[in-house]
Amino acid sequence: MAQRFLQLAEVSEILNISSAQAYALVRSGELPAIKIGGRGQWRVEATELENYIQRMYAETKSFVQAHPFGGAGEE
């Protein structure tokens, strides 16, 4: 059975970003997460991480279409 929740360290490893960047994504609400336990540890549901990744692909695609490579002002 696949793991339902991921620790922020696992999220940062999957996205190849720092732990601080993963924490910032969660705290900003950009990446939905829950806070659990007495120490308030963050957990990200695997499906939410996948949804986030798909949103980033869509946003990147829109950006690339709006800013074609080799356009005026690019070096």
Buried (B, 14 or more C-beta within 10 A) or exposed (E): EEEEBBBBEBBBEBBEEEEEBBBEBBEEEEBBBEEEEEEEEBBBBBEBBEEBEEEEEEEEEEEEEEEEEEEEEEE
